Amino acid sequence: MSWLAGCRRLHRRYESKPEHFLAFTAISTSLINYRRLAK
């Protein structure tokens, strides 16, 4: 799913800290929703 949405950083977990991973997840979710609303 993340690869299709263009969020390559979430495709494989590069972050060692869970807080950073959750932050990127939140940013990606916001970006996906923005793209859907912009259509």
VMD Tcl script that builds the backbone (N, CA, C; Angstrom):
set m [mol new atoms 117]
animate dup $m
set s [atomselect $m all]
$s set {name element resname resid chain x y z} {
  {N N MET 1 A 0.816 -1.202 0.000}
  {CA C MET 1 A 0.000 0.000 0.000}
  {C C MET 1 A 0.855 1.259 0.000}
  {N N SER 2 A 1.876 1.284 0.843}
  {CA C SER 2 A 2.699 2.487 0.916}
  {C C SER 2 A 3.454 2.722 -0.390}
  {N N TRP 3 A 3.861 1.653 -1.069}
  {CA C TRP 3 A 4.562 1.816 -2.331}
  {C C TRP 3 A 3.647 2.440 -3.374}
  {N N LEU 4 A 2.374 2.038 -3.375}
  {CA C LEU 4 A 1.423 2.586 -4.330}
  {C C LEU 4 A 1.116 4.043 -4.040}
  {N N ALA 5 A 1.130 4.413 -2.786}
  {CA C ALA 5 A 0.806 5.790 -2.412}
  {C C ALA 5 A 2.003 6.719 -2.563}
  {N N GLY 6 A 3.166 6.178 -2.881}
  {CA C GLY 6 A 4.340 7.008 -3.067}
  {C C GLY 6 A 5.110 7.291 -1.794}
  {N N CYS 7 A 4.861 6.561 -0.752}
  {CA C CYS 7 A 5.542 6.759 0.527}
  {C C CYS 7 A 6.604 5.681 0.685}
  {N N ARG 8 A 7.687 5.846 -0.020}
  {CA C ARG 8 A 8.725 4.810 -0.036}
  {C C ARG 8 A 9.370 4.618 1.321}
  {N N ARG 9 A 9.400 5.662 2.114}
  {CA C ARG 9 A 10.051 5.559 3.418}
  {C C ARG 9 A 9.297 4.590 4.331}
  {N N LEU 10 A 8.011 4.401 4.107}
  {CA C LEU 10 A 7.231 3.487 4.932}
  {C C LEU 10 A 7.197 2.078 4.347}
  {N N HIS 11 A 7.670 1.938 3.120}
  {CA C HIS 11 A 7.673 0.614 2.505}
  {C C HIS 11 A 8.577 -0.337 3.284}
  {N N ARG 12 A 9.694 0.175 3.704}
  {CA C ARG 12 A 10.615 -0.571 4.567}
  {C C ARG 12 A 10.933 0.338 5.741}
  {N N ARG 13 A 10.906 -0.191 6.906}
  {CA C ARG 13 A 11.098 0.629 8.101}
  {C C ARG 13 A 12.584 0.958 8.276}
  {N N TYR 14 A 12.942 2.194 7.932}
  {CA C TYR 14 A 14.322 2.654 8.045}
  {C C TYR 14 A 14.601 3.266 9.410}
  {N N GLU 15 A 13.562 3.715 10.068}
  {CA C GLU 15 A 13.735 4.427 11.331}
  {C C GLU 15 A 13.991 3.452 12.469}
  {N N SER 16 A 14.927 3.788 13.324}
  {CA C SER 16 A 15.224 2.916 14.462}
  {C C SER 16 A 14.333 3.246 15.655}
  {N N LYS 17 A 13.901 4.503 15.740}
  {CA C LYS 17 A 13.043 4.896 16.861}
  {C C LYS 17 A 11.579 4.807 16.443}
  {N N PRO 18 A 10.749 4.213 17.293}
  {CA C PRO 18 A 9.327 4.096 16.938}
  {C C PRO 18 A 8.626 5.450 16.810}
  {N N GLU 19 A 9.106 6.462 17.535}
  {CA C GLU 19 A 8.484 7.791 17.448}
  {C C GLU 19 A 8.657 8.381 16.054}
  {N N HIS 20 A 9.814 8.165 15.466}
  {CA C HIS 20 A 10.065 8.680 14.117}
  {C C HIS 20 A 9.211 7.948 13.087}
  {N N PHE 21 A 9.074 6.639 13.259}
  {CA C PHE 21 A 8.247 5.859 12.340}
  {C C PHE 21 A 6.792 6.314 12.414}
  {N N LEU 22 A 6.298 6.549 13.629}
  {CA C LEU 22 A 4.919 7.012 13.781}
  {C C LEU 22 A 4.734 8.412 13.206}
  {N N ALA 23 A 5.748 9.247 13.317}
  {CA C ALA 23 A 5.661 10.588 12.738}
  {C C ALA 23 A 5.565 10.511 11.213}
  {N N PHE 24 A 6.406 9.680 10.601}
  {CA C PHE 24 A 6.338 9.525 9.144}
  {C C PHE 24 A 5.019 8.890 8.718}
  {N N THR 25 A 4.478 8.003 9.533}
  {CA C THR 25 A 3.176 7.414 9.231}
  {C C THR 25 A 2.092 8.488 9.235}
  {N N ALA 26 A 2.120 9.364 10.224}
  {CA C ALA 26 A 1.135 10.446 10.299}
  {C C ALA 26 A 1.275 11.413 9.122}
  {N N ILE 27 A 2.503 11.748 8.771}
  {CA C ILE 27 A 2.725 12.643 7.632}
  {C C ILE 27 A 2.228 12.009 6.341}
  {N N SER 28 A 2.510 10.738 6.161}
  {CA C SER 28 A 2.080 10.046 4.946}
  {C C SER 28 A 0.572 9.931 4.873}
  {N N THR 29 A -0.053 9.662 5.992}
  {CA C THR 29 A -1.517 9.576 6.019}
  {C C THR 29 A -2.132 10.920 5.657}
  {N N SER 30 A -1.574 11.993 6.190}
  {CA C SER 30 A -2.064 13.329 5.850}
  {C C SER 30 A -1.891 13.630 4.372}
  {N N LEU 31 A -0.746 13.248 3.828}
  {CA C LEU 31 A -0.479 13.488 2.412}
  {C C LEU 31 A -1.425 12.694 1.517}
  {N N ILE 32 A -1.683 11.451 1.877}
  {CA C ILE 32 A -2.610 10.625 1.095}
  {C C ILE 32 A -4.017 11.224 1.125}
  {N N ASN 33 A -4.457 11.646 2.306}
  {CA C ASN 33 A -5.788 12.253 2.418}
  {C C ASN 33 A -5.873 13.567 1.650}
  {N N TYR 34 A -4.811 14.357 1.699}
  {CA C TYR 34 A -4.792 15.619 0.949}
  {C C TYR 34 A -4.907 15.360 -0.555}
  {N N ARG 35 A -4.183 14.370 -1.029}
  {CA C ARG 35 A -4.245 14.043 -2.452}
  {C C ARG 35 A -5.634 13.584 -2.859}
  {N N ARG 36 A -6.283 12.837 -1.987}
  {CA C ARG 36 A -7.643 12.380 -2.308}
  {C C ARG 36 A -8.624 13.538 -2.330}
  {N N LEU 37 A -8.477 14.466 -1.385}
  {CA C LEU 37 A -9.391 15.605 -1.337}
  {C C LEU 37 A -9.133 16.590 -2.473}
  {N N ALA 38 A -7.903 16.655 -2.941}
  {CA C ALA 38 A -7.553 17.592 -4.007}
  {C C ALA 38 A -8.119 17.166 -5.362}
  {N N LYS 39 A -8.478 15.897 -5.487}
  {CA C LYS 39 A -9.013 15.416 -6.773}
  {C C LYS 39 A -10.382 15.953 -7.050}
}
mol reanalyze $m
mol bondsrecalc $m
mol representation Tube
mol addrep $m
